[in-house]
Amino acid sequence: MAEKVKMVDEEQEPAETIDESALAAKGNASDDELSLSEALTLNPAKMFFIRNTIKLKNHISIIPMLMCIISMMVLTFSISPIVNATVRLHNDTLNAFFFFLNVLLSLITVLAYINVFGQHVSFKKKLWMSVLFYACVAAEIYLDIYFLRDIQVETGLYNEINKVTDDEKYFYIARSERVMIAHIICLGVTTILAILAPILQPLTRKIHVKAK
């Protein structure tokens, strides 16, 4: 009889542990709900700020996602000067193709990151999408560096026949160089934030946002 009582007690111990963790999670959710309830009594601007702050701290992966989009925008919004620069950089005929590939990779990067931190995505798919995400980022950085190196080579040639000079009015090559440097920086920041997001998420969920 004593052995049966002991077995019952041992079976009940894990349940108590689960209940404690569930209560802790419920407590964090209750704090957020309380903050939102208090925010309803405030002005609309402050309520909007508090609501989005709570959403951001509970889903910190939004920040790297925004950086993915910004990185893509830096490249795609600069198509005109880069295309004109590739026309002037006539010694390397692959620049136009590499730029098209770079734009395509930037789109794939955004889609891959969405799947990495999706709520209803299987672990196996998340793993493959993570590999795809970092591979695309690495490929983009390589293509940016390749383009920058070609600019330095072609504008630094001693032979006046092959040497490339920039447009004196629109400075397509100089603008494209700045775009590529900005793109590399954005991709670097995106990668760092993507690595830190799953590490910091458990900590940010514990932060309580006060409405007043």
Secondary structure as GFF3:
##gff-version 3
##sequence-region A 1 212
A	DSSP	alpha_helix	2	39	.	.	.	ID=ss1
A	DSSP	alpha_helix	44	58	.	.	.	ID=ss2
A	DSSP	alpha_helix	62	76	.	.	.	ID=ss3
A	DSSP	alpha_helix	79	88	.	.	.	ID=ss4
A	DSSP	alpha_helix	95	116	.	.	.	ID=ss5
A	DSSP	alpha_helix	123	155	.	.	.	ID=ss6
A	DSSP	alpha_helix	172	205	.	.	.	ID=ss7
###
